[in-house]
Amino acid sequence: MVLVADETEDAKSSTDCVGAGRQYSGAIKGVGLCRAAVHLTVVTESVRVVIDRALCLPGDWAADEESREAAGVPEGVMFLRWCSQCE
């Protein structure tokens, strides 16, 4: 059994999506409109199960109280600069 932490960026077409913003994405190999999340997964030879995940908010989303409230983002979710290419 192995525990895997994986950050994943999903390309988005609108900033209306919670957490979407211009940020670095390995999936698109550069900076673009995307949303990033970290997934914690347990992996065995026969099973892969996501046991937790966390949305990473870009700086502008973390600072925009009106958008956070409208989208239902909890107060405890904050911006965390986790790479040198993030805003």
Sequence and secondary structure as in RCSB ss.txt:
>XXXX:A:sequence
MVLVADETEDAKSSTDCVGAGRQYSGAIKGVGLCRAAVHLTVVTESVRVVIDRALCLPGDWAADEESREAAGVPE
GVMFLRWCSQCE
>XXXX:A:secstr
 EEEEEEEEEE S TTSTT EEEEETTTTEEEEEEEEEEEEEE SS EEEEEEEEE  HHHHH HHHHHHHT  T
T      STT  
